[in-house]
């Protein structure tokens, strides 16, 4: 039962990843592309966690945590760059 749920989740999150990549490429403006990039990162984290559950390995959870931290910092840096034009004041 759990394996079927994990496989369904892989398919659904993979479809969400494809749709987000489309929005990343075809976004109408820069803010939509930044939001799509952040959502791509979140979906990648979800796929890594699902793979960790599927293989019953705890190392993937640490990788997902690192990716989440880097994704947050990257999104904040991009938004700050868009608002002010520079990263360091």
BAMARVO-319462 format. One line per 2 residues: for each residue x, y, z of N, C-alpha, C, O, CB. Coordinates in steps of 0.1 Angstrom, whole numbers, plus 2048, in hexadecimal, padded with zeros to 3 digits. Glycine has a CB too. Layout:
N
X Y Z X Y Z X Y Z X Y Z X Y Z  ...
END
This chain:
89
808 7F4 800 800 800 800 809 80D 800 806 816 7F9 7F7 800 80C  813 80C 808 81C 818 809 824 81A 7FC 826 825 7F7 826 817 814
828 80F 7F6 82F 810 7E9 827 816 7DE 82C 81E 7D6 835 803 7E5  81A 813 7DE 811 818 7D4 80F 827 7D6 80F 82F 7CD 803 811 7D4
80E 82B 7E2 80C 83A 7E6 819 841 7E2 818 84C 7DD 809 83B 7F5  825 83B 7E4 831 842 7E1 833 843 7D2 837 84D 7CD 83D 83A 7E7
82F 839 7CA 82F 839 7BC 826 844 7B6 829 84B 7AD 82C 82C 7B6  81A 845 7BC 810 84F 7B7 816 85D 7BA 815 866 7B2 803 84D 7BE
81C 85E 7C6 822 86B 7CA 82D 86F 7C0 82F 87B 7BD 827 86B 7D8  836 865 7BC 840 868 7B3 83B 86D 7A6 840 877 7A0 848 85B 7B0
830 867 7A1 82A 86C 794 824 87A 796 826 882 78D 81F 862 790  81D 87C 7A0 817 889 7A2 821 895 7A4 81F 89F 79E 80D 889 7AE
82B 892 7AC 835 89C 7AE 83E 89E 7A2 842 8A9 79F 83E 899 7BA  840 893 79A 847 895 78E 83F 89D 784 845 8A5 77C 84A 887 788
832 89B 783 829 8A4 77B 82A 8B2 77F 82A 8BB 777 81B 89E 77A  82A 8B5 78C 82B 8C2 791 838 8C8 78D 839 8D4 78A 829 8C2 7A0
842 8C0 78E 850 8C5 78A 850 8C9 77B 856 8D4 778 85A 8BA 78D  84A 8C1 773 84A 8C5 764 842 8D2 762 846 8DA 75A 844 8B9 75C
837 8D3 769 82F 8E0 767 837 8EC 76D 836 8F7 767 822 8DE 76F  83E 8EA 778 846 8F5 77D 851 8F9 774 855 904 772 84B 8F1 78B
857 8EF 76D 862 8F2 764 85C 8F9 758 863 902 752 869 8E5 75F  850 8F6 754 84A 8FE 749 848 90C 74D 84A 915 745 83C 8F7 745
843 90E 75A 841 91C 75E 84F 923 760 850 92F 75E 83A 91C 76C  859 91C 763 866 922 764 86B 927 757 871 932 756 870 918 76A
869 91F 74C 86D 923 73F 864 92E 739 869 937 733 86E 917 736  857 92C 73A 84D 935 734 847 940 73D 83D 945 739 843 92D 72E
84D 942 748 847 94C 752 846 959 74B 84E 95E 744 84F 94D 75E  83B 961 74E 839 96E 748 843 978 74D 847 981 745 82B 973 74B
847 977 759 851 981 75E 85B 97A 768 859 96E 76B 84A 98D 765  864 982 76D 86F 97D 776 869 977 783 86F 96D 788 879 987 778
860 97E 789 85B 979 796 854 96B 795 855 963 79E 851 983 79C  84D 969 78A 847 95C 787 852 951 786 850 946 78A 83E 95C 77B
85D 955 77F 868 94B 77D 86F 948 78B 873 93D 78D 872 951 773  870 952 793 876 94F 7A0 86D 947 7A9 872 93D 7AF 879 95D 7A8
861 949 7A8 857 941 7B0 857 932 7AA 857 929 7B2 849 947 7AF  858 931 79D 858 923 797 865 91C 79B 865 910 79D 857 924 788
870 924 79B 87D 91E 79F 87D 919 7AE 882 90E 7B1 888 928 79E  876 921 7B6 875 91C 7C4 86C 910 7C5 86F 907 7CD 86F 928 7CD
861 910 7BE 858 904 7BE 85F 8F8 7B8 85C 8ED 7BC 84C 907 7B6  868 8FA 7AE 86F 8EE 7A9 878 8E8 7B4 879 8DC 7B5 878 8F3 79C
87E 8F1 7BB 887 8EC 7C7 87E 8E5 7D1 883 8DB 7D6 88D 8F8 7CD  872 8EA 7D4 86A 8E3 7DE 866 8D5 7D8 865 8CC 7E0 85D 8EC 7E1
862 8D5 7CC 85F 8C8 7C6 86B 8BE 7C6 869 8B2 7C8 859 8CA 7B8  876 8C3 7C3 882 8BB 7C4 885 8B5 7D2 888 8AA 7D3 88F 8C3 7BF
882 8BE 7DC 883 8B9 7EA 879 8AE 7EC 87C 8A4 7F3 881 8C5 7F3  86D 8B0 7E7 863 8A6 7E9 867 899 7E3 865 88E 7E8 855 8AB 7E4
86C 899 7D7 871 88D 7D0 87C 886 7D7 87D 87A 7D8 875 890 7C2  885 88E 7DD 891 888 7E4 88B 881 7F1 890 877 7F4 89B 893 7E8
882 888 7F8 87C 882 804 875 875 801 876 86B 808 873 88C 80B  86D 875 7F6 866 869 7F2 870 85E 7EE 86D 852 7F2 85D 86C 7E6
87B 861 7E8 884 857 7E4 88B 852 7F1 88E 846 7F2 88F 85D 7DB  88D 85A 7FB 892 856 808 889 84C 80F 88D 843 815 895 862 811
87C 84F 80E 872 846 814 871 839 80D 871 82F 813 864 84D 814  872 83A 800 871 82E 7F7 87D 825 7FA 87C 818 7FA 871 832 7E8
889 82A 7FB 895 822 7FD 898 820 80C 8A1 818 80F 8A1 828 7F7  891 826 815 893 825 824 8A1 829 828 8A7 822 830 890 816 828
8A6 834 822 8B3 839 825 8B2 847 82A 8AB 84F 825 8BC 839 818  8B9 84A 836 8B7 857 83C 8C0 861 836 8BF 86D 839 8BA 856 84B
8CA 85E 82E 8D3 867 828 8CC 871 81F 8D0 87D 81E 8DE 860 820  8C2 86D 818 8BB 876 80F 8B3 881 816 8B1 88B 810 8B1 86E 807
8B0 87F 823 8A9 889 82A 8B2 895 82D 8AE 8A0 82D 8A3 884 837  8BF 892 830 8C9 89C 832 8CB 8A4 825 8CD 8B0 825 8D6 896 837
8CC 89D 81A 8CD 8A4 80D 8C1 8AD 80A 8C3 8B8 805 8CF 89A 801  8B5 8A9 80E 8A9 8B1 80C 8AA 8BD 815 8A6 8C8 810 89D 8A9 80F
8AF 8BC 821 8B0 8C7 82A 8BA 8D1 824 8B7 8DD 825 8B4 8C2 838  8C5 8CD 81F 8CF 8D6 81A 8C9 8DD 80D 8CC 8E9 80C 8DC 8CE 816
8C2 8D6 805 8BC 8DC 7F9 8B2 8E6 7FD 8B0 8F1 7F7 8B6 8D1 7F0  8AA 8E4 808 8A0 8ED 80C 8A7 8FA 811 8A2 905 80F 898 8E7 818
8B2 8F9 819 8B9 905 81E 8BF 90D 812 8BD 919 812 8C4 900 827  8C5 906 809 8CA 90D 7FD 8C0 914 7F5 8C2 91F 7EF 8D3 904 7F5
8B5 90D 7F3 8AA 912 7EB 8A4 91F 7F2 8A0 928 7EB 89F 908 7E9  8A2 91F 7FF 89D 92A 806 8A7 936 805 8A2 941 802 89B 927 815
8B3 934 807 8BD 93F 806 8BE 944 7F8 8BF 950 7F6 8CB 93A 80A  8BD 93B 7EE 8BD 940 7E0 8B1 948 7DC 8B3 952 7D5 8BE 934 7D7
8A6 944 7E1 89A 94C 7DE 89A 959 7E4 896 963 7DE 88D 944 7E3  89F 95A 7F1 8A0 967 7F7 8AA 970 7F0 8A7 97C 7EF 8A4 965 806
8B5 96A 7EC 8BF 972 7E5 8BA 977 7D8 8BC 983 7D4 8CC 96A 7E3  8B3 96F 7D0 8AD 974 7C4 8A3 97F 7C5 8A2 988 7BE 8A7 968 7BC
89A 97D 7CF 890 987 7D2 896 994 7D7 892 99F 7D2 886 982 7DD  8A1 994 7DF 8A8 9A0 7E3 8AE 9A6 7D7 8AE 9B3 7D6 8B2 99C 7EE
8B4 99F 7CE 8BA 9A4 7C3 8B0 9AB 7BA 8B3 9B6 7B4 8C2 999 7BB  8A4 9A5 7B8 89A 9AC 7B0 895 9B9 7B6 892 9C2 7AF 88E 9A2 7AE
894 9B9 7C4 88F 9C5 7CA 899 9D1 7CA 895 9DC 7C8 88A 9C2 7D8  8A6 9CE 7CD 8AF 9D8 7CF 8BA 9D9 7C4 8C0 9E4 7C3 8B6 9D6 7DC
8BC 9CF 7BD 8C6 9CF 7B2 8D4 9CB 7B7 8DD 9CA 7AE 8C7 9DD 7AD  8D6 9C8 7C4 8E3 9C3 7C8 8E0 9BA 7D4 8D6 9BB 7DB 8EC 9CF 7CC
8EA 9B2 7D7 8E8 9A8 7E2 8EF 9AD 7EF 8EA 9AB 7FA 8EE 99B 7DE  8FA 9B4 7ED 901 9B9 7F9 900 9C8 7FA 902 9CF 7F0 911 9B5 7F8
8FC 9CD 806 8F9 9DB 808 906 9E2 80D 905 9EE 80F 8EE 9DD 811
END
